[in-house]
Amino acid sequence: MSRSECIYLIKCTFWLTKFLTHRGLKVTDSRPLFEYHTTNDEYEELKRLLLDVGQAEGLKNDKGYSACFTLFSAEWYRRDYERIHGWSWDPIYKTLDISLSASELSLIVPKGLEDYWRRPVRFYDSERRNFLGSLFSEGGLPFKLLKESDSRFQSVFSRILNQYDQSLSLGYSVLAIVQAAVEKSQLPTVFKEDTSVELIGHMADQLISLVQTYDLINHSEPVNELDRVHPKWRDSFPMPLDDETGTSFLNGLLRTATVETKPRLQKKSKTTVCNFYWSEQHPDKIHAHIFLPNELTFAISSEPSTTRFELAVYEDGEEVSSLGPAYARLDKTQAIVRLRNSEVRFVRQQTTASLSLVARAGGIIVGSIKLDRGEIAVGDVPVTFVRDEDRWLLQGQASCSVHSSDVLIILPTEGRLASKHEDCSSDIQALEHSVLFIKGRQDVIFEGNETYRIRTGREQVKHPDLALQGNQLVWLCSPYETFVGTPRVIHKFAAAQRIEYERFLSGKSIDKCDLHETMGAHYISIRNEDNETLLRRKIGILPSDFQLEIKNREQANQGVIIISTQHPCLYRLKDKTLEVGRSKSENKTDIMIKAEGVPPTSVVLQVTPNLAGNPIDIILPFPTKGCLVLDVNGQHLHKNITINDLLGTRAFLFGKNGEPARFRLELRLISRARLRAWYEWYYTAGERPVELNLYSLREHIENLLSLETGIDQIVEMRVDGAGSVLTWQIRRYKYSLNYDYERQVLFSSSVNTRSGQIPSPVIMLLSEPERKPISITSRMSEGVPVGEFELSSVIQKNGPWLVVPGKGEEAAFRPCFIRGEPPLQTGVHAIQSMQKATQLFNPRSDVNTITLVLNQMASSPSHSGWQFLRSLYEQYGYLPLATFEVWRALVQHPQALAMSLFKFEMSVEYLSRIENEFPIFWEFLPILDVKDAADRFRAFLAHKGAPEEMQKRLLNKMYQQLGTIFPTYANEVQMWLSLGIKPRPIPHPTMRDIIQEWYQDLLREHSESRWPEYGGAQLCHWIMSQTESVIDISPDTEYRYSVVWLPVFAAAVASGKTTFESVFGHEPGKLFFLRQVRDFDSRWFNSIFQFSLLRNVAEK
């Protein structure tokens, strides 16, 4: 190296030191380069320095020069890139009057980006390493192009933010939303590059987060408010802030984000609110958006086996959306459930069906709440929508009046438009029906069997909110709403009582119908004094004394249907060959049935209570013996299935010859390590079969699968009772793809799935989760897929790779790992990013590279590894988390796991998935690790410029969310975590009396329950070894030990007074059983855990 080169080397190093010192840093901290916010003076100074260095050969291996070159290149892209420059190094070379070869770049860029700035080199293209794309992504967005496209970019961003929340809830990633919006725009081509799409996606995330965190929707000037409470909020955005245009541009984006977020946040309510939307983009779908209160109260008929419920939204008996688990407080015949989710979105499967919120335990529905106005009678009555930005919001059905003067009406199948309107017709169809567009204040009249009047642009709007109430038949029927006796009409609001109305059945006033004319399948309609129909629905009406039961016989292919009523009815089976005899007595009919060979899964009984009317179909399970399990198509469930195959699957448990029968359902892990872990539930089938929703047990199956490493475990499902035993084997994946290294071909021994579809695998680069996966298509033979997938040569240039099912892929298969190009070996001390750790990870090595980076991430909220995890979760979260080694390592690292709570903002979905898919017991997480992570996160916020008031508010909000998800962290524990406030000490005698009262409540509420006993002996030994017990409770029977003492032990582990391993060892299956003990009575566990934890903390 020449003397001049040595001088430049020193100058480069000195410039970098000064650059960092101005930002209060001694070393780089892994932030993206645009977040250093190089000033214009610094940029010009750096340019002069590099021009002076010129084509110096001796500096190509120097880290200081490489760092200067990479920083300049990133800043050049942000400041000086123009449309004419294309995707090339040439403009940078021309600016610096140099030229670098590919081999020189392969030294300089990694040395500067990875070694100095501790930022990853990316692999966006098919090159080995995409150096240009890496530097451009570090620079941010090209600001000259942004200014040139200002209004267009604002418009595109508004569209992204408008669709943000809805699209995420429907399973789309932020990157997919951005990609779609940018592709449709007229923005310059560079904004469609992956680097730009990723940056725009991050900006959308940040803006939405700022609006929510700082409550900007309640401020008329959101920019001024944010400048007041968080003056450095712009620093994390990828555009120059020393340019006034850049600042005003960001201000505009923030205002847009506030406007787009405001409607959703303002709709939160203490009651349940259902909104339904239609859009031209999805003409065959209705999207539902339901807002939920903090708590729901379910009426329960019997005591459930656990206080941990599964909540879901049902559409006429079928689950359409899961609300996840929730803990209930039992109070006699009520269960009060605190919800983890405040809203839910889904696509309606059957628009005419009713909606219910359902609570389940052990596969059985323990409580149900019907949602008002869930039925959308498309095709039967006019359905009226009003414009809501780029969508249409359902406002009324049948005859109604609306405020809006911009209205869309989906017309019914029968009838005609009786009023005249100009320019209202359209070629568009909605849900396969004609639509009408109405503008202004008008009366739209539609006539047919009924008369409907829709009034638009009205100042006063009447919503009668009529509903039907009656005794609904418990069996599945057609019509779905079939009542025993004539239903009543009820009003949701008292104001509706002033409306005069009359009920009609199939067009005839019910007051003029004879009793027999009211029976059968009808369209019931409610009309006002002007003969305008306010409600119309298809229902079934059976005699008020109608009763039906089914019984089996000695042979599994025989049974009897028993019907009781004084009203004369005709009965026939749809499949006449099943009936082998019939007996009649006074008010009672027995229909004997027998199947040849294997019995069918169901029997359809047609009941005609009115010869002049339409019959009612009652769908009954064949009254076989023992257990009948049917898949979503009503067929017998296959013996080897995946978790997703359980969707729509039901089990029916039958009594024996009319007598009650006891059944046991068991889920057991088939363990390679001889681990004993299982769930079990007991049921009693009496006069009518017990119906189980087996898909609702998926969380329990995932819990079992999580107990062993890897993704190939099997869970056996077993049902025994009434003299029969049935078993099934459940896996995560249906089959696997294998890789032929010589031919570079993937092949499968099972190409076609049960539905006949061909798998559509994609391949992802494990070190670049933000990169779009590459689709792989099957080889063809004479136009037919052969189940072999040819891989491109790209996999030999990078690595490691993982072949995974595409998002939404029905043909789920086991992911296939392909090593690819061997990575360049790096010293352990040089591994600073999760990208590098993933490339170098070797499960057989003594050094776990991923754990090394997690150590860094645990103490640094700004570490780039957190963005790596975010991208992995957003892009590939549809796969089991255990697919990726990084998640498995995270749950084994308490400090990093604690930090992840804050980096994922206490996300309900994230915390629930970690609990479901890994053997983790949240109450054992060291509470001081959570406090330490909070302190580091708070320091991170302070460094970002957030004032102390905002730091407190944000952390308090996160702790509130944590307490909602896991009630053990609520109340006093939340106050201590958030504010450091310890509860007022209660005198020992008083506290002893309170705990004794809690204990008596526990005994009283579970006097008939089967108590979980696991770990009782170990907990007893531990409690007896304590010099001073936290609670003065000594259960009089051994089977109560575990329930009573587990919360005391858990609090001791969380506070560091003992360890889980010192009492239970290292077997993960023990955590599994202790979770069942915890969930037996959440009120007892939460109260004792919180009291014990805070006492332990106070002693420390």
Secondary structure, DSSP 4 states (H G I P E B T S, - for coil): --HHHHHHHHHHHHHHHHHHHTTT-SS--S--GGGG---HHHHHHHHHHHHHH-S-GGGTT-HHHHHHHHHHHHHHHHHH--GGG-S-SHHHHHHHT----HHHHHHHHHIIIIIIS--PPP--SSSSS-HHHHHHHHH-S-HHHHHHTHHHHHHHHHHHHHHHHHHHHTT--HHHHHHHHHHHS---GGGGSHHHHHHHHHHHHHHHHHHHHTTGGG-S-HHHHHHHH-TTGGGGSSS-SSSHHHHHHHHHHHHHHHHHHHHHHHT--SS-EEEEEEETTEEEEEEEEEE--SEEEEE-SS--S-SEEEEEEEETTEEEEEEEEEEEEEETTEEEEE-S-SEEEEE-S-TTS-EEEEEEETTEEEEEEEPTT----BTTB-EEEEEETTEEEEEEESSEE-S-SEEEEEPPSS-EE-S--TT---S-EETTEEEEEEESS-EEEEESSSEEEEE-S-SS-----EEEES-B-SSEEESSSEEESPPEEEESSGGGGG--EEEEETTEEGGG--GGGG-EEEEEEEEETTS-EEEEEEEEEE-TT-EEEEEE-SSTTEEEEEEE-SS--EEEESSGGGEEEEEEETTEEEEEEE-SSSPPSEEEEEEES-TTSB-EEEEEE---SSEEEE-TTSSBPPSEEEGGGGTT-EEEE--BTTB-EEEEEEEEEE-TT----EEEEEEEE-SS-EEEEGGGGHHHHHHHHTTSSSS--EEEEEEEETTEEEEEEEES-SEE-EEETTTTEEE-S--S-TT-PPP-EEEEETT-TTSPPEE--EEEETTEEEEEEEPPGGGGTS--EEEEEPTT-SS-EE-EEE--SPPPP--GGG--SHHHHHHH--TTSSS-HHHHHHHHHHH-TT-HHHHHHHHHHHHHTTS-GGGSHHHHHHHT-HHHHHHHHHHTTT-HHHHHHHHHHS---GGGS-HHHHHHHHHHHHHHHHHTT--HHHHHHHHHHHHHHHHHHSGGGSHHHHHHHHH-PPPPP--HHHHHHHHHHHHHHHHHHTTTS----TTHHHHHHHHHH-SS-SS----SSGGGHHHHHHHHHHHHHHTTSS-HHHHHTT-HHHHHHHHHHHHH-HHHHHHHHHHHHHHHHHH-
